[in-house]
Amino acid sequence: MTTPSPEERVSEAFTEAAGEAMQTAVMSYRLVMAIADAARRHQQRRQKGKEEDLPTAEEAVSGVEADVKRLLPSEISAALMTEADWPQLAQQLMALRAAGVDLDQVLPRVGEIVVNVRDQVAAAATETVTDEWVRAVRETLPAGPLREAILTSPAWPEMAATMARLEERGVNVREVLAAAHNEVLAVDEAVAKGLGASAEPAMSRDATLSNGPLTTGLDLPRDYDLSDREAALRDKFAIPSQDNQRFVRWVRDAMPDHTQAADLLVAHRQWPLLAARMAQMETDGKPVREHLARIAKDASWEEGPGAQLGTRLVQAATDALSRPVGDTPGESRVTVNTAAARATSTSVGPTKAAKTAPTATAGVAAHREPAAAPARGKAK
């Protein structure tokens, strides 16, 4: 008996996930139809004093098979008809039709519910496989078009599963990623040049406006759009949804007496930049929650026009996360004119990582190498 190759095992993993999603979808169909059948029985007992007899299993199967195939998605109907209890499910449908239910109206809506359940289960299974490797790619490769191309590729789930299988076989996947980066980047640049385009994206409006204290020390792409929060977090900053939810929870835990302010902060347009900083701090082993506690301790952000409260909160959170532990500000930094700060900043854009060169630390890209101690008030 031969050992399956990594590719075969990846295929098996996704086949198993798809099978589990379909089984869960069939379970949800049973639940919805059981509820409908309970309603039918209740009404018949209430109106007639008894439930009507069910048709025989043979009659039910022949009577509804064509409708089920016509009104439900093909993969759902096929799965239902292979189940051991299909005759009983068919009897439920026949009984509903006999009671006056229009299956042409009901079954398509049930199909939508079932497909939604299937897709949720499949997405959760894929997310479980990929989340660990989203973090690995973000920590190993510098921000830019190449990293985004990997994480947004339709083949990303398969790539993540392959990484997991390779790691199981003792391969240092991060080392492979770091070593391959320059070669793959050269391919990316060659293709862009051949198409007459630049491999370096233009700096977006959000990146330009956010340039300054909010982005200092962060490894960010140049073209993020904060109007689409989920896409910015997932595709541009490579922050899995559960990581973002954890950061949101930490902010609320840090501000127990300022629940409305905490909600305003995590709902702010620039929240993804704060989440990116927290993710970077986690990677660097810094106590994120200890830093966040400063927001409530120095509530000077409460002072000022109400319309600008969100902006002051973002500035306060950036200050709290950026200052080293034990450092206290000489004056509140939330009152700084950020437009003037940007105008006088020597930065020309968000931190841009240089191409990775061979380093003494295997499997770590240049943007993750230890750096000199930052100036006071700036994060790594």
Beta strands, then each sheet from edge to edge (+ up, - down):
end
